[in-house]
Amino acid sequence: VQLQAFGGGLVQPGGFLRLSCAASGNIFSSNTRGWYRQAPGKQRELVASITSGGSTSYADSVKGRFTISRDNDKNTAYLQMNSLKPEDTAVYYCTVRYLGSAYWGQGTLVTVSS
């Protein structure tokens, strides 16, 4: 299983970005896609997750600003990030979990700065 994340970059506070994560390989159809992030000097944290049935979960810090979605036909997950804040600056990692296993993408850097 391979995951490739796209869409990171530099954005001003209040701006938006959309991250994409394409998965390839033999992936069990019932799975959970997720986005984690790790800021400098901090632990990696779960930002959002979505099951194959469409149930979502968000960290309190991003509720109302971020939206996770997925396209099962394309094996792709998305993270729409609006109203970005400097504290959202981090490397964002996408994951896929199923049958007790977890697979990680390489990470994409999001920098929120004026």
Steps between C-alpha positions, in 0.01 A plus 500: 500500500634842406363840590599822330396836638472822302396858555716643774657842475525850639178686571412817688292491817133478413578323175421150386664190360376163381709193564459181301621151577496233232525140612613210285546131556286227645277690741216338687175667403397567860760745622548827680688787342661760718712809513754560774732793550822566684617849582863572592571388852157345544356152490315374198126547538193373322331779308209321335384157395229353281375145474410326177138562596558873526505551878737781593690609808700817563743640751340779701757745368381462139126446539306740282806585293620171350299246304613149420351312208576202280441364155490123532509445123829691482637372834565862585442697818486876529541758773349839429656750737337842535565796727854382552692620803874516567455218752387275214856505371623142494590205286175325411495124455227289349420149614286202417405247766335159467515157659728627776762644265588861429678646199648847480576745223818706481358825638442839346601827663240766570630839608261772610679831519470858387 
